[in-house]
Amino acid sequence: MLVTMSAMLLTAAPVPVTAAPISLPGAGASAALPGAVLSPFAADIPGAASMAVSPLALTASLPAIEIFPQGLPTQDIPPVGPTPLGTPPTQRGPNDIIVTGRKETAGDPLRAVNAESFAVTQKVDDAVIGPVARTYKKTVPSPIRRGIHNFLYNLREPIVFLNFLLQFKPGKAAETVGRFAINTTIGVAGVLDIAKRKPFHLPRRSNGFANTLGYYGVKNGPFLFLPIVGPTTLRDLLGGAVDRLILPVGVGHPFNSTSYTIPAGILGALDHRSEFDQTLKDLHDNSPDPYAATRSFYLNRRQAEIDHLHGRVEGDPAGMSGPPPSVVPFVPSDLEPGAKPDPAVPDEGPVVETPQVDTERAAQTGQ
């Protein structure tokens, strides 16, 4: 008998099921569904080119959702779905789903202007600045170039010291004072970096007012690529301006005299450009999108420097002031600092620094 009942149950026809379709109406920008967000660099995604500049949350026509099988009680069921926009709160049911929109901050709102500035700067660099910097690197002996580099960065130690104080890092501030005192005296006005050697072991650290702003949570603001200045952000531009005023205002002569500022500016530009020559070749000459590669490289390094101040990452304490040994220039079109690559984009990785050793630099620094 049990066998007979089991067979009847197994062969019984299923109960026909119908459904009450429920669909969410297509929402505009003011009622976007959170979660499906399009990156500013999503122009490579088919059909998304019009969204590349203003990355709002995507909405799609959702298929009907069948959830009510036949046979349920026929009493009124509260509507499930988004309440129409403009419905007064008193007319909303207790089970209404309220869908709201949130506009995402564009990662590069000035991209068109920045890209044009980048192209013009590249032409000037290819024609004038780059050749002059490479000539400087080839003709000036390495010990002299290293002495100029050390001298210029030794003058930044008071700025580093003040910002460590603003970040409430008295230990790092004391070490910076020690570096400055040792290199200014024993190191012949900072030409020799004696402080990093035995028995002192005081490495040079990078810091500035832009770092202090970032340390306390001030965001980058819009990315900027300015002629001569190069890649920066609104926060870094303002922070750098404050740094440049410390010595002229706080000390005075000769830092407020053109007899110092012009030669120091020229030597600093040549030193920086020659130091980053290989990095710029990797980013500009070997990249399918030199502008995007430069932007991603800059923002990722700046964020790493802020994270280093918080103790979140290990890295070179010199931060942005020193070039990496090597750079992989490819940048996925949707990659932002800290973002995950889109699955639709081939995962070839962000701009990263590879653990190679620059033999010339190592020989100069004694490492």
C-alpha positions as CSV (number, residue, x, y, z in Angstrom):
1,M,0.0,0.0,0.0
2,L,2.8,2.4,0.8
3,V,4.4,1.6,-2.5
4,T,1.2,2.3,-4.3
5,M,0.7,5.7,-2.6
6,S,4.3,6.6,-3.4
7,A,3.8,5.8,-7.0
8,M,0.7,7.9,-7.1
9,L,2.5,10.9,-5.6
10,L,5.4,10.6,-8.1
11,T,3.1,10.4,-11.1
12,A,0.8,13.2,-10.0
13,A,0.6,16.1,-12.4
14,P,2.1,19.3,-11.1
15,V,-0.3,22.1,-10.2
16,P,-0.4,24.7,-12.9
17,V,1.2,28.0,-11.8
18,T,0.6,31.4,-13.2
19,A,2.2,34.6,-12.1
20,A,1.5,38.2,-11.3
21,P,4.3,40.1,-13.0
22,I,6.0,42.8,-11.1
23,S,8.5,45.0,-12.9
24,L,10.4,48.0,-11.8
25,P,9.9,51.0,-14.1
26,G,12.9,52.4,-15.9
27,A,14.5,55.0,-13.6
28,G,16.3,58.0,-14.8
29,A,19.4,59.7,-13.3
30,S,17.4,60.9,-10.4
31,A,16.3,57.3,-9.4
32,A,19.3,55.2,-10.3
33,L,19.9,51.8,-8.8
34,P,23.0,51.8,-6.6
35,G,25.6,49.2,-7.2
36,A,26.0,49.2,-11.0
37,V,28.3,52.2,-11.4
38,L,30.1,53.1,-14.6
39,S,33.6,54.3,-14.3
40,P,34.8,57.5,-16.0
41,F,37.0,55.3,-18.2
42,A,34.2,53.0,-19.4
43,A,34.2,54.3,-22.9
44,D,35.5,50.9,-24.0
45,I,32.3,49.2,-22.8
46,P,29.9,48.9,-25.7
47,G,27.0,51.3,-25.5
48,A,28.5,53.2,-22.6
49,A,30.4,55.9,-24.4
50,S,27.8,58.5,-23.6
51,M,28.2,57.8,-19.9
52,A,32.0,58.2,-19.8
53,V,32.0,61.8,-18.7
54,S,29.2,61.7,-16.2
55,P,29.4,58.3,-14.4
56,L,25.8,57.9,-13.0
57,A,24.4,54.7,-11.7
58,L,23.1,52.5,-14.6
59,T,19.5,51.5,-14.9
60,A,18.1,48.7,-17.0
61,S,14.7,47.4,-18.0
62,L,14.3,44.5,-15.6
63,P,12.4,41.5,-16.8
64,A,9.1,40.6,-15.1
65,I,9.6,38.9,-11.7
66,E,7.1,36.0,-11.2
67,I,6.6,35.4,-7.5
68,F,2.9,34.7,-6.7
69,P,1.9,31.1,-7.5
70,Q,-1.8,30.3,-8.0
71,G,-3.6,29.3,-4.9
72,L,-2.5,32.0,-2.5
73,P,-5.3,33.9,-0.6
74,T,-7.0,36.5,-2.7
75,Q,-6.9,39.3,-0.1
76,D,-5.3,42.6,-1.2
77,I,-1.5,42.4,-1.2
78,P,0.5,45.6,-0.6
79,P,2.2,46.8,-3.7
80,V,5.9,45.7,-4.0
81,G,8.0,48.0,-6.0
82,P,9.3,51.6,-6.1
83,T,6.9,54.3,-5.1
84,P,6.4,56.8,-7.9
85,L,8.5,59.9,-7.4
86,G,6.6,62.7,-5.9
87,T,4.2,60.5,-3.9
88,P,3.5,62.1,-0.5
89,P,4.9,60.2,2.5
90,T,1.3,59.8,3.8
91,Q,0.3,57.8,0.7
92,R,3.1,55.3,0.9
93,G,2.5,51.8,2.1
94,P,4.4,50.2,4.9
95,N,6.1,47.8,2.5
96,D,7.0,50.3,-0.2
97,I,10.5,50.1,-1.6
98,I,11.9,53.6,-2.0
99,V,14.5,53.8,-4.7
100,T,16.8,56.8,-4.6
101,G,19.6,57.9,-6.9
102,R,23.1,59.0,-6.0
103,K,25.4,60.8,-8.4
104,E,29.0,59.5,-8.4
105,T,31.9,62.0,-8.3
106,A,33.6,62.0,-11.7
107,G,37.2,60.9,-11.4
108,D,38.5,63.2,-14.1
109,P,36.0,65.9,-14.9
110,L,38.6,68.0,-16.7
111,R,39.9,65.2,-18.9
112,A,39.4,67.1,-22.2
113,V,41.4,70.1,-21.0
114,N,44.0,67.9,-19.2
115,A,44.5,65.7,-22.3
116,E,45.1,68.8,-24.5
117,S,47.6,70.2,-21.9
118,F,49.3,66.9,-21.7
119,A,49.7,66.7,-25.5
120,V,51.2,70.3,-25.7
121,T,53.5,69.6,-22.7
122,Q,54.7,66.4,-24.4
123,K,55.6,68.3,-27.6
124,V,57.6,70.8,-25.6
125,D,59.3,68.1,-23.6
126,D,60.2,66.1,-26.7
127,A,61.6,69.2,-28.4
128,V,63.4,71.0,-25.5
129,I,63.1,69.8,-21.9
130,G,63.8,66.1,-22.5
131,P,66.9,66.6,-24.7
132,V,68.4,69.2,-22.3
133,A,67.8,67.0,-19.3
134,R,69.4,64.0,-21.0
135,T,72.4,66.2,-22.0
136,Y,72.7,67.3,-18.4
137,K,72.7,63.7,-17.2
138,K,75.3,62.6,-19.8
139,T,77.7,65.6,-19.5
140,V,77.6,66.4,-15.8
141,P,79.5,63.8,-13.7
142,S,77.4,61.6,-11.5
143,P,79.0,62.8,-8.1
144,I,78.2,66.4,-9.0
145,R,74.6,65.6,-10.0
146,R,74.1,63.6,-6.8
147,G,75.6,66.5,-4.8
148,I,73.1,69.0,-6.4
149,H,70.3,66.5,-5.8
150,N,71.2,66.1,-2.1
151,F,71.7,69.9,-1.6
152,L,68.2,70.7,-3.0
153,Y,66.5,68.1,-1.0
154,N,68.3,69.0,2.2
155,L,66.7,72.5,1.9
156,R,63.3,70.8,2.1
157,E,64.0,69.2,5.5
158,P,62.5,72.1,7.4
159,I,59.3,71.7,5.4
160,V,59.3,67.9,6.2
161,F,59.9,68.7,9.9
162,L,57.0,71.2,10.1
163,N,54.6,68.8,8.5
164,F,55.5,65.9,10.7
165,L,54.7,68.2,13.6
166,L,51.3,69.0,12.1
167,Q,50.7,65.3,11.8
168,F,51.6,64.8,15.5
169,K,54.6,62.6,14.7
170,P,57.3,64.0,17.0
171,G,59.6,61.0,16.5
172,K,59.8,61.5,12.8
173,A,60.1,65.3,13.3
174,A,63.1,64.8,15.6
175,E,64.8,62.4,13.1
176,T,64.3,65.0,10.4
177,V,66.0,67.7,12.5
178,G,68.8,65.3,13.1
179,R,69.2,64.6,9.4
180,F,69.2,68.3,8.6
181,A,71.8,69.1,11.3
182,I,74.2,66.2,10.3
183,N,74.0,66.9,6.5
184,T,74.2,70.6,6.8
185,T,77.4,70.4,8.9
186,I,79.3,67.1,8.3
187,G,77.6,66.7,4.9
188,V,78.9,70.1,3.6
189,A,75.6,72.1,3.4
190,G,73.8,68.9,2.4
191,V,75.9,68.0,-0.6
192,L,76.7,64.6,1.0
193,D,73.9,62.6,2.6
194,I,75.9,61.5,5.6
195,A,72.8,61.0,7.8
196,K,71.6,57.9,6.0
197,R,74.9,56.1,6.5
198,K,76.3,54.3,9.6
199,P,76.1,55.0,12.4
200,F,73.1,57.4,12.0
201,H,70.8,55.4,9.7
202,L,68.4,58.3,9.2
203,P,66.7,57.9,5.8
204,R,65.3,60.8,3.9
205,R,61.6,61.1,4.1
206,S,59.2,63.0,1.9
207,N,56.5,65.1,3.4
208,G,54.6,68.3,2.6
209,F,51.5,70.2,3.3
210,A,49.6,68.3,0.7
211,N,50.4,65.1,2.6
212,T,49.2,66.7,5.8
213,L,45.9,67.6,4.1
214,G,45.6,64.0,2.8
215,Y,46.5,62.6,6.2
216,Y,43.5,64.4,7.7
217,G,41.2,63.2,5.1
218,V,41.1,66.0,2.5
219,K,40.3,64.5,-0.9
220,N,42.4,65.0,-4.0
221,G,39.8,67.1,-5.8
222,P,39.9,67.2,-9.6
223,F,43.0,65.9,-11.3
224,L,45.0,68.5,-13.2
225,F,47.7,68.3,-15.8
226,L,49.3,71.7,-16.0
227,P,52.0,72.9,-18.4
228,I,55.5,72.8,-16.8
229,V,54.0,71.7,-13.5
230,G,52.8,68.3,-14.9
231,P,50.3,66.0,-13.1
232,T,48.8,67.2,-9.9
233,T,45.5,67.6,-8.1
234,L,43.8,70.6,-6.6
235,R,44.8,69.5,-3.1
236,D,48.5,68.9,-4.1
237,L,48.6,72.2,-6.0
238,L,47.5,74.2,-2.9
239,G,49.7,72.2,-0.6
240,G,52.8,72.7,-2.8
241,A,52.1,76.4,-2.9
242,V,52.2,76.5,0.9
243,D,55.5,74.5,0.9
244,R,57.1,77.0,-1.5
245,L,56.3,79.9,0.8
246,I,57.8,78.5,4.0
247,L,61.5,79.4,3.3
248,P,60.9,82.8,1.6
249,V,58.5,83.9,4.3
250,G,60.0,82.1,7.3
251,V,63.7,82.7,6.5
252,G,63.8,85.4,4.0
253,H,67.1,86.1,2.1
254,P,68.3,84.5,0.0
255,F,65.2,82.3,-0.5
256,N,63.1,85.3,-1.6
257,S,65.7,86.6,-4.1
258,T,65.7,85.8,-7.8
259,S,69.4,85.2,-7.6
260,Y,68.6,82.1,-5.7
261,T,65.1,81.1,-6.9
262,I,65.9,81.1,-10.7
263,P,69.1,78.9,-10.5
264,A,67.5,76.6,-7.9
265,G,64.4,76.3,-10.1
266,I,66.3,75.4,-13.2
267,L,68.6,72.9,-11.4
268,G,65.6,71.4,-9.6
269,A,63.8,70.9,-12.9
270,L,66.8,69.4,-14.6
271,D,67.5,67.1,-11.7
272,H,63.9,65.9,-11.5
273,R,63.5,65.4,-15.3
274,S,66.7,63.5,-15.6
275,E,65.9,61.3,-12.6
276,F,62.5,60.4,-14.1
277,D,63.7,60.0,-17.7
278,Q,63.2,56.2,-17.8
279,T,59.9,56.4,-16.0
280,L,58.5,58.9,-18.5
281,K,59.7,56.8,-21.4
282,D,57.8,53.8,-19.9
283,L,54.6,55.9,-19.3
284,H,54.6,57.9,-22.6
285,D,56.5,56.0,-25.3
286,N,55.5,52.5,-24.5
287,S,51.8,53.0,-23.4
288,P,48.7,52.7,-25.5
289,D,47.2,55.6,-23.6
290,P,50.1,57.8,-22.2
291,Y,47.7,60.3,-20.5
292,A,45.8,57.6,-18.7
293,A,49.0,55.9,-17.7
294,T,50.5,59.1,-16.3
295,R,47.3,59.9,-14.4
296,S,47.0,56.5,-12.8
297,F,50.7,56.4,-12.0
298,Y,50.6,59.7,-10.2
299,L,47.4,59.1,-8.3
300,N,48.4,55.7,-7.1
301,R,51.8,56.9,-5.9
302,R,50.3,59.8,-4.1
303,Q,47.7,57.6,-2.4
304,A,50.5,55.1,-1.4
305,E,52.4,58.0,0.2
306,I,49.4,59.0,2.3
307,D,48.8,55.4,3.2
308,H,52.5,55.1,4.3
309,L,52.0,58.0,6.7
310,H,49.1,56.1,8.3
311,G,51.2,52.9,8.5
312,R,48.9,51.0,6.2
313,V,51.6,50.1,3.6
314,E,55.3,49.5,3.6
315,G,57.4,51.4,1.0
316,D,60.1,53.9,0.2
317,P,59.8,56.6,2.8
318,A,61.2,59.0,0.2
319,G,57.8,58.6,-1.5
320,M,57.2,60.6,-4.7
321,S,60.6,62.3,-4.7
322,G,62.4,59.3,-6.1
323,P,61.6,57.5,-9.3
324,P,60.7,53.7,-9.3
325,P,63.2,51.4,-11.0
326,S,60.7,50.4,-13.6
327,V,57.1,50.9,-14.6
328,V,54.6,48.7,-16.4
329,P,52.7,51.3,-18.5
330,F,49.4,49.5,-19.3
331,V,46.4,50.9,-17.5
332,P,42.9,49.3,-17.9
333,S,40.4,51.9,-19.0
334,D,38.3,51.6,-15.9
335,L,41.0,51.5,-13.3
336,E,41.0,54.1,-10.6
337,P,43.3,54.2,-7.5
338,G,41.9,51.5,-5.2
339,A,39.3,50.3,-7.7
340,K,38.9,46.8,-9.1
341,P,39.2,46.2,-12.8
342,D,36.0,45.6,-14.8
343,P,35.6,41.9,-15.7
344,A,35.0,42.9,-19.3
345,V,38.4,44.5,-19.6
346,P,41.4,42.2,-20.0
347,D,43.2,42.0,-16.7
348,E,46.7,43.0,-17.5
349,G,47.2,44.9,-14.2
350,P,47.6,48.5,-13.2
351,V,50.8,50.6,-13.4
352,V,53.0,48.9,-10.9
353,E,56.6,49.2,-9.7
354,T,58.6,46.1,-10.3
355,P,61.3,45.0,-7.9
356,Q,64.2,45.7,-10.2
357,V,67.4,47.4,-9.1
358,D,68.8,50.5,-10.8
359,T,72.5,49.7,-10.6
360,E,73.7,53.3,-11.3
361,R,71.5,54.6,-8.5
362,A,72.5,51.9,-6.1
363,A,76.1,52.6,-6.7
364,Q,75.6,56.3,-6.1
365,T,73.7,55.8,-2.8
366,G,75.9,53.1,-1.5
367,Q,73.1,50.5,-1.3
